Amino acid sequence: MKTIRIRVGGQAPDVEADCETSLFAAMARAGIAWPVPCRNGTCRTCIARLLKGQVRYDIPWSGLSAEEKLEGYCLPCVALPMSDVVIAQA
């Protein structure tokens, strides 16, 4: 397990995570509230702008179009961090 930094709305907790822990799970452990009703990438309520870093998805359909991914959007409920990330609510 490595330490990744997730920065959200001015908060910058260090979160113990690995590439198998979703951004949402890491934020929840750190006490950061984020709207995530479905937790499977279908409702899109949790959509965020990925300002820095890289994420990956283990599911074939992440709920985002190819264009949204290129524009820097991610779904924290299913996005797995590959590096330190900075996100903002979309």
LOFI-166842 format. One line per 10 residues: number of its first residue (from 0); their letters; for each residue x, y, z negated of C-alpha. Coordinates in steps of 0.25 Angstrom, whole numbers, plus 5000, padded with zeros to 4 digits. Layout:
<timars>
NUM> A> X:Y:Z | ... $
</timars>
This chain:
<timars>
0> MKTIRIRVGG> 5000:5000:5000 | 5005:5014:5003 | 5001:5027:4998 | 4993:5036:5009 | 4989:5050:5007 | 4974:5053:5010 | 4972:5068:5010 | 4957:5072:5010 | 4952:5086:5008 | 4964:5092:5000 $
10> QAPDVEADCE> 4965:5079:4992 | 4978:5071:4994 | 4977:5059:4985 | 4988:5048:4987 | 4980:5035:4990 | 4986:5021:4989 | 4981:5015:5002 | 4986:5006:5014 | 4981:5005:5028 | 4970:4996:5023 $
20> TSLFAAMARA> 4963:5006:5014 | 4953:5016:5021 | 4955:5030:5019 | 4941:5030:5012 | 4946:5020:5002 | 4959:5027:4999 | 4951:5040:4997 | 4941:5034:4988 | 4952:5028:4979 | 4958:5042:4978 $
30> GIAWPVPCRN> 4944:5048:4974 | 4942:5055:4987 | 4927:5056:4991 | 4924:5054:5005 | 4910:5050:5012 | 4911:5036:5016 | 4897:5029:5016 | 4900:5017:5026 | 4915:5014:5024 | 4915:5006:5037 $
40> GTCRTCIARL> 4917:5017:5047 | 4903:5018:5053 | 4896:5030:5046 | 4907:5040:5049 | 4904:5048:5036 | 4918:5047:5032 | 4924:5053:5045 | 4937:5061:5043 | 4947:5068:5050 | 4961:5062:5050 $
50> LKGQVRYDIP> 4970:5074:5049 | 4983:5066:5046 | 4987:5051:5047 | 4982:5039:5053 | 4971:5029:5050 | 4967:5016:5056 | 4954:5008:5056 | 4953:4993:5055 | 4939:4992:5060 | 4936:4993:5075 $
60> WSGLSAEEKL> 4926:5004:5074 | 4930:5015:5065 | 4918:5024:5067 | 4926:5034:5075 | 4927:5036:5090 | 4940:5036:5097 | 4939:5051:5098 | 4936:5053:5083 | 4949:5045:5080 | 4957:5054:5090 $
70> EGYCLPCVAL> 4951:5066:5083 | 4956:5062:5070 | 4944:5056:5063 | 4944:5044:5054 | 4934:5037:5045 | 4940:5035:5031 | 4931:5024:5027 | 4938:5015:5037 | 4951:5022:5041 | 4964:5016:5036 $
80> PMSDVVIAQA> 4976:5025:5033 | 4989:5023:5041 | 4996:5035:5035 | 4993:5046:5026 | 4980:5053:5030 | 4973:5066:5029 | 4959:5067:5032 | 4947:5077:5031 | 4932:5075:5032 | 4927:5077:5046 $
</timars>
